[in-house]
Amino acid sequence: MNGKIFLYISLIFLALNLHAQKVSHEECLEKGDNYIFAGGECIHYFKSKGDRGGYLNIIVHGTWPDGTNTLGRYSTFAETLTLNTDITTVAVALPGYSDSSTNNFTALAHEGVKNLAAKEEYINFLGELISELKDRFEAKVVTYIGHSAGAMMGATLTGVEPNLINNAVLVGGRYDIHESDKSTGLISIVDVLNKVSKKTKFLLIYGENDKISPPEVTKNFYKLAIEKGLDAKIIEVKNGVHLDLDMTDTSLEAITKLLEEE
């Protein structure tokens, strides 16, 4: 019995180590067109090509268990967005997910790691990733679609690097990390709100029954955004819960409408 337990534990660590991979810039280039080296990480992404030149949709997932194949979850959503908008849509796998590296960062959900998405070094990495994708696809207009932790860090990025993102679609996000974590060294959009460009359009989506990011979280930030003179709209997903909130029909219709107005 002890031998079986040891073997089982060994297989678990082996599976985790397969995801905890270090990939050099050169090795990343050899992996093919669906990989990009940015911010010191080799990022795996799924691409659905559209014909509308100069535009790019970038989907950024939230916190999943270490090693989750996020691209398997988001590829169909990316294809649907392209079908609806005729805009090339990219779904990225952040470090530690799908076949992305862990050169500098672990997965968002990793033992001993807390609120990685609210750390400035991670926000800077995300900014470099968005910038590299923008260059690769020759995009002038970038629409960022983030869910949960992806929404929180995307919101922060609009203040850290104004004008990098033109449209910020934030679904089931949080906007003030300090309400739940009093640790020092954390950052969210409330800390950089005065630096956000007034040209950035915000689409804030919340779920009526979301327990992880309750409706009041988004409603309160929407009020703050309007007070600051930002271009923001708010959408409620009736009966919506946190899981896959970004993929609901209501969210998809709102995103499509936003891009039709571009």
C-alpha positions in Angstrom: 0.0 0.0 0.0 2.8 2.4 0.9 4.5 1.7 -2.4 1.3 2.6 -4.3 0.9 5.8 -2.3 4.5 6.8 -3.1 3.9 6.1 -6.8 0.7 8.1 -6.8 2.5 11.1 -5.1 5.4 10.8 -7.6 3.0 10.9 -10.5 1.3 14.1 -9.1 4.7 15.8 -8.8 5.7 14.7 -12.3 2.5 16.2 -13.7 3.1 19.4 -11.9 6.7 19.6 -13.1 5.5 19.2 -16.7 3.7 22.5 -16.3 6.5 24.1 -14.4 8.6 24.5 -17.5 11.4 26.9 -18.3 11.5 28.0 -21.9 14.2 30.2 -23.5 13.5 32.8 -26.1 15.1 30.6 -28.8 13.1 27.5 -27.7 10.0 29.6 -27.8 10.6 30.7 -31.4 11.0 27.0 -32.3 7.6 26.1 -30.9 5.7 27.7 -33.8 3.3 30.5 -34.6 1.0 30.0 -31.6 3.7 31.0 -29.2 5.1 34.4 -28.4 8.0 35.4 -26.0 7.0 38.4 -23.9 8.0 39.7 -20.5 10.4 36.8 -20.1 7.8 34.1 -20.7 6.9 31.9 -23.6 3.2 32.3 -23.9 1.0 29.8 -25.7 -2.1 31.3 -27.4 -5.0 30.3 -29.7 -5.7 32.5 -32.7 -9.0 32.8 -34.6 -8.3 35.0 -37.7 -10.7 37.7 -38.8 -10.6 40.0 -41.9 -11.0 43.3 -40.2 -7.6 44.8 -40.3 -6.1 46.9 -37.6 -8.2 45.4 -34.8 -7.4 42.7 -32.3 -9.4 41.0 -29.5 -7.3 39.5 -26.6 -9.0 37.2 -24.2 -7.3 36.8 -20.8 -8.6 34.1 -18.4 -8.7 34.3 -14.6 -7.5 32.0 -11.8 -7.6 28.3 -12.5 -5.8 25.3 -10.9 -2.1 25.1 -11.8 -1.7 23.5 -15.2 -5.2 23.9 -16.5 -5.6 23.8 -20.2 -7.2 27.2 -20.5 -6.9 27.3 -24.2 -9.1 24.3 -24.4 -11.8 26.2 -22.6 -11.5 29.5 -24.5 -10.8 28.5 -28.1 -14.5 28.1 -29.0 -15.3 31.5 -27.3 -12.5 33.1 -29.4 -13.9 31.6 -32.6 -17.4 32.9 -31.8 -16.1 36.4 -31.1 -14.3 36.4 -34.5 -17.4 35.1 -36.2 -19.5 37.9 -34.7 -17.1 40.7 -35.2 -14.8 39.6 -38.1 -11.9 40.6 -35.8 -8.9 38.4 -35.2 -9.3 37.1 -31.6 -6.5 35.7 -29.5 -7.0 33.7 -26.3 -3.8 33.6 -24.2 -2.7 31.1 -21.6 -0.9 32.9 -18.8 2.3 31.4 -17.3 1.6 27.9 -15.8 -1.4 27.2 -18.0 -1.7 25.1 -21.2 1.8 25.1 -22.7 3.0 28.4 -21.4 6.2 28.7 -19.5 6.9 29.5 -15.9 10.2 31.3 -16.3 9.4 34.1 -13.9 5.9 33.5 -12.7 3.9 30.5 -11.5 0.2 29.9 -12.3 -2.2 32.3 -10.7 -3.3 29.5 -8.4 -0.1 28.0 -7.0 0.8 26.8 -3.5 2.2 29.7 -1.5 1.1 32.3 -4.0 -1.6 34.8 -3.3 -3.0 37.7 -5.4 -0.2 37.4 -8.0 -2.5 39.3 -10.4 -2.3 42.3 -8.1 1.5 42.5 -8.1 3.1 45.3 -10.1 5.7 43.0 -11.7 2.9 40.8 -13.1 1.0 43.8 -14.4 4.2 44.9 -16.2 4.5 41.4 -17.7 0.9 41.5 -18.9 1.6 44.9 -20.5 4.6 43.5 -22.4 2.4 40.6 -23.6 -0.3 42.8 -24.9 2.2 45.1 -26.6 3.9 42.1 -28.3 0.6 40.7 -29.5 -0.4 44.2 -30.7 2.8 44.4 -32.8 2.6 40.8 -34.1 -0.9 41.3 -35.4 -0.3 44.9 -36.5 -3.3 46.1 -34.5 -4.1 49.8 -33.9 -7.2 49.0 -31.8 -7.0 46.5 -29.0 -10.0 45.1 -27.1 -9.1 43.4 -23.9 -11.6 40.8 -22.6 -10.7 39.7 -19.1 -12.6 37.5 -16.7 -12.1 37.5 -12.9 -8.4 37.9 -12.1 -8.0 38.6 -15.8 -10.4 41.5 -15.5 -8.8 42.8 -12.3 -5.3 43.0 -13.9 -6.6 44.3 -17.2 -8.3 47.1 -15.4 -5.1 48.0 -13.5 -3.1 47.9 -16.8 -5.3 50.7 -18.2 -3.8 53.0 -15.6 -0.3 51.6 -15.6 0.0 51.8 -19.4 -2.6 54.3 -20.7 -3.6 53.9 -24.3 -2.2 50.4 -24.7 -5.8 49.1 -24.5 -8.6 50.9 -26.4 -11.5 48.9 -25.1 -11.5 47.1 -21.7 -14.2 44.5 -21.3 -14.0 43.5 -17.6 -16.2 40.5 -16.5 -16.7 39.5 -12.9 -13.7 41.5 -11.8 -12.5 43.2 -8.7 -11.2 46.8 -8.7 -9.9 47.4 -5.2 -7.6 44.6 -4.0 -7.1 46.5 -0.7 -10.7 45.7 0.3 -9.8 42.0 0.7 -6.0 42.1 1.2 -4.2 44.6 3.3 -0.7 43.4 2.3 1.7 45.9 1.0 3.0 45.9 -2.5 -0.3 45.2 -4.2 -1.9 47.3 -6.9 -5.3 47.6 -8.6 -7.0 50.2 -10.7 -8.1 52.4 -7.8 -4.4 53.1 -7.2 -3.9 54.4 -10.8 -7.4 55.6 -11.7 -6.2 59.2 -12.3 -3.8 58.0 -15.0 -6.4 56.1 -17.1 -6.9 57.7 -20.5 -10.4 59.2 -21.1 -10.3 57.6 -24.5 -10.4 54.1 -23.1 -13.9 52.5 -23.3 -14.9 50.3 -20.4 -17.6 47.6 -20.6 -18.2 46.3 -17.1 -20.2 43.0 -16.9 -21.4 41.4 -13.7 -23.5 38.3 -12.8 -26.7 38.7 -10.8 -25.8 35.6 -8.7 -22.0 35.9 -8.7 -20.8 35.0 -5.2 -17.1 35.6 -6.0 -17.4 39.1 -7.4 -20.8 40.2 -6.1 -22.8 42.7 -8.2 -22.0 45.6 -5.8 -18.3 45.3 -6.6 -18.9 46.2 -10.2 -21.7 48.7 -9.5 -19.5 50.6 -7.1 -16.6 50.8 -9.5 -18.9 51.9 -12.3 -20.1 54.8 -10.1 -16.5 55.7 -9.4 -15.5 55.5 -13.1 -18.4 57.8 -14.1 -17.4 60.2 -11.4 -13.9 60.3 -12.8 -15.2 61.1 -16.3 -14.4 57.7 -17.8 -16.4 56.2 -20.7 -18.0 53.2 -19.0 -21.1 51.0 -19.5 -22.4 48.4 -17.2 -24.2 45.2 -18.1 -26.0 42.7 -15.8 -26.1 39.0 -16.7 -29.5 37.8 -15.3 -29.0 34.7 -13.1 -25.3 34.8 -14.1 -22.8 33.1 -11.8 -19.0 33.6 -11.8 -18.0 30.6 -13.8 -17.9 31.2 -17.6 -19.6 34.6 -17.0 -17.6 36.0 -19.9 -19.0 33.4 -22.3 -22.7 34.0 -21.7 -25.0 35.2 -24.5 -25.5 38.5 -22.7 -21.7 39.1 -22.5 -21.2 38.1 -26.1 -24.0 40.4 -27.3 -22.6 43.3 -25.3 -19.0 42.8 -26.6 -20.3 42.5 -30.2 -22.3 45.7 -29.9 -19.3 47.5 -28.5 -17.1 46.4 -31.4 -19.8 47.2 -34.0 -19.7 50.8 -32.7 -15.9 51.1 -33.4 
